[in-house]
Structure formats: structure tokens, C-alpha cells
Amino acid sequence: MKTLFRIVLYTALAFGANAGLADVETAKALRDGDMKKLVFHEVPKDVTQTGFETIDGNSGTLADYQGKVVVLNFWATWCAPCRKEMPMLSDLQAALGGEAFEVVTIATGRNPPQAMKSFFHEIGVTNLPLHRDPRSKMAREMGVLGLPVTMVLDENGRELARLVGDAHWSSDTAKAMIRALIDADSSG
């Protein structure tokens, strides 16, 4: 019942809310269940410009995703909570991914490409990127102290919120929160 109330609240606020900050407030108000662990910052934070490696050996940066709301997940092949959480991130990408939103996954530390591919194969994930941060430089610069850590970035590439530990990212609550942030960015 709480979830239904929050979804109705989101819908009502979305119709009358101003763009940007108002929808961040809507997203905050929607937190329920695991999403209560998502901590929104008072002011969006800049993120590192340090790059990552793609599975095919190319390089990229978070700036490559500007213009989209991003759920950025740091994980590792040896991380049991990551194994539980990754299929839910995959479901979130399947439900909302597109021009305005993307789930970006970065394996930090010693994660050989073949082990990463095997990890995704074993859990049935086919729609998320296999990016690497082999020396954990990116993770350190972003203050990642344990795994998994998931951040929500706005369309300008700034960190809006952070969740330490695993969460149910494919829940109705998570989807409603992300939709509120997408709506804020697309109308602002």
C-alpha cells in the first residue's frame, strides 16, 4: 500500500512540479524498502574525469554518458551481493534504458575480462556494459570503500545520490524514483 501511495504521490507531483530540484525532491519522497538506503546529496557533486577500460580494451569516461540520467554501479566478480544485485540492475536497464537513461557498470579491482564475461553469463545479464577499473583509481577518486556501491548521476554527469550495498533496483519504487529524475532532466 505504501508503494502505491508513493507512486500516486509521484504522479501527482510530476504533473505540478517544477523541473529539476522539485523532481529530485519527488524522488526523495518516493524512497521505500531498499531505496531508503539511497542518500541524496544536498548539492550535486562533480565526478572523477578518470577513465575506465571497456571490455574490448578501449577507454571511456563518465562524460560519455552526459545527457542521460545514469545509475552507476561499482562491482567485482568476487562480490556476492553484486551477484544478487546485478540482475536487478539489468531489469532496470531493460525497463527504462534509452536516450534519457542508462545503467553503467564498472568492475573495480582485479577482474579479468574473461571472469567478468563468465559472471554476466552465469547470472544471465546481457544488456549491461562490461567496463573495468583494474587499478581501482576511478573507484578511489569517487570514494568507493566497499562493494557494491551505486550512484545516481544527473544528465550533467554530477552525482545526485549514493547507495552503499545491494538494493532491489528493479522494484516499482526504484523505477518511480528514476522516472522522476528522468522527467526532471528532460523537462529542465
C-alpha positions in Angstrom: 0.0 0.0 0.0 2.9 2.4 0.8 4.4 1.8 -2.6 1.1 2.5 -4.3 0.7 5.7 -2.3 4.2 6.8 -3.3 3.6 6.1 -6.9 0.4 8.1 -6.8 2.3 10.9 -5.0 5.0 10.8 -7.7 2.4 11.1 -10.4 0.6 14.0 -8.8 3.8 15.8 -8.1 5.2 15.2 -11.5 2.2 17.0 -13.1 2.6 20.1 -11.0 6.2 20.1 -10.1 8.8 22.5 -11.5 11.7 20.9 -13.4 15.0 19.9 -11.7 15.1 20.3 -8.0 11.4 19.6 -7.5 11.7 16.2 -9.1 14.7 15.4 -7.0 12.5 16.1 -4.0 9.9 13.8 -5.5 12.4 11.1 -5.9 13.5 11.5 -2.3 9.9 11.3 -1.2 9.4 8.0 -3.1 12.2 6.2 -1.2 10.8 2.9 0.3 12.2 -0.5 1.0 15.8 -0.9 -0.1 15.7 2.5 -1.7 15.7 4.1 1.8 19.4 3.4 1.7 19.8 5.8 -1.2 21.3 9.0 0.2 20.7 12.2 -1.8 23.3 14.9 -1.6 22.3 18.5 -0.6 24.2 19.7 -3.7 25.1 17.5 -6.7 28.8 16.5 -6.7 31.3 16.5 -9.5 32.6 13.1 -10.5 36.0 12.0 -11.5 37.3 12.5 -15.0 39.5 9.4 -14.6 38.7 6.9 -17.4 37.7 3.2 -17.4 38.5 0.4 -19.8 35.9 -1.2 -22.0 35.8 -5.0 -22.3 37.4 -4.7 -25.7 40.3 -2.6 -24.5 39.1 0.8 -25.5 38.8 3.7 -23.0 35.9 5.8 -21.8 34.8 8.3 -19.2 31.6 9.2 -17.4 31.4 12.2 -19.6 30.5 9.8 -22.4 27.1 9.5 -20.7 26.3 13.1 -20.3 22.8 14.0 -21.4 21.4 10.9 -19.6 20.4 10.1 -16.0 22.8 7.3 -15.1 22.8 4.6 -12.4 26.5 3.9 -12.0 27.4 0.6 -10.2 30.8 -0.4 -9.0 31.1 -4.2 -8.5 33.5 -7.1 -8.7 33.4 -10.7 -9.8 34.1 -12.0 -6.2 31.4 -9.8 -4.7 28.4 -12.0 -3.5 26.0 -9.0 -3.1 26.9 -7.9 -6.6 25.8 -11.3 -8.0 22.5 -10.8 -6.3 22.0 -7.2 -7.4 23.3 -7.3 -11.0 20.2 -9.0 -12.5 18.0 -6.3 -10.9 20.2 -3.6 -12.5 19.8 -5.4 -15.8 16.0 -5.4 -15.3 16.1 -1.6 -14.6 18.1 -1.1 -17.8 15.6 -3.2 -19.7 12.6 -1.3 -18.3 13.9 2.3 -18.6 17.1 2.3 -20.7 17.3 4.5 -23.7 18.1 8.0 -24.8 17.4 9.5 -21.3 18.7 6.8 -19.0 21.3 4.1 -18.7 22.7 1.7 -16.2 26.6 1.7 -16.3 28.5 -1.0 -14.5 32.2 -0.8 -13.7 34.2 -3.7 -12.3 36.8 -2.3 -10.0 40.0 -4.0 -8.9 41.3 -7.3 -10.3 38.6 -8.5 -12.6 39.9 -10.3 -15.6 37.8 -9.8 -18.7 37.0 -13.5 -19.1 35.9 -13.7 -15.4 33.6 -10.7 -16.0 32.1 -12.3 -19.1 31.6 -15.5 -17.1 30.0 -13.7 -14.2 27.4 -12.0 -16.5 26.8 -15.3 -18.4 26.2 -17.2 -15.2 23.6 -14.7 -13.9 22.0 -14.2 -17.3 22.9 -10.5 -17.8 23.3 -9.4 -21.4 22.3 -5.8 -21.5 24.9 -4.1 -19.3 28.4 -2.8 -20.2 31.5 -4.7 -19.0 33.7 -1.7 -18.1 36.8 -2.1 -15.9 38.7 0.0 -13.4 41.6 -2.5 -13.0 43.7 -0.4 -10.7 40.7 1.0 -8.7 41.8 4.6 -9.4 38.3 5.7 -10.5 36.7 4.0 -7.6 39.1 5.6 -5.1 38.6 9.0 -6.6 34.8 8.5 -6.2 35.1 7.4 -2.6 34.1 3.8 -3.1 35.2 2.0 0.0 33.3 -1.3 -0.4 31.2 -3.1 -2.9 28.7 -2.8 -4.4 28.3 1.0 -4.5 25.7 2.6 -6.8 25.5 6.3 -7.6 22.8 8.2 -9.5 24.2 10.8 -11.8 22.2 13.6 -13.4 22.2 14.5 -17.1 25.2 16.8 -16.4 27.2 13.9 -15.0 27.0 15.1 -11.4 26.4 12.7 -8.5 22.9 13.2 -7.1 22.8 10.2 -4.7 24.6 7.2 -3.5 23.6 3.8 -2.1 26.2 1.6 -0.3 25.4 -2.1 -0.5 23.0 -4.0 -2.7 19.4 -3.0 -3.4 16.3 -4.0 -5.3 16.9 -1.8 -8.4 14.1 -3.4 -10.4 11.4 -2.6 -7.7 8.5 -0.3 -8.6 9.9 2.2 -6.1 13.3 2.3 -7.8 11.7 2.7 -11.2 9.4 5.5 -10.0 12.4 7.4 -8.4 14.4 7.1 -11.6 11.4 8.2 -13.7 11.1 11.3 -11.5 14.8 12.1 -12.2 14.5 11.4 -15.9 11.4 13.7 -16.0 13.3 16.4 -14.2 16.2 16.3 -16.7 14.0 16.0 -19.8 11.8 19.0 -18.8 14.6 21.2 -17.5 
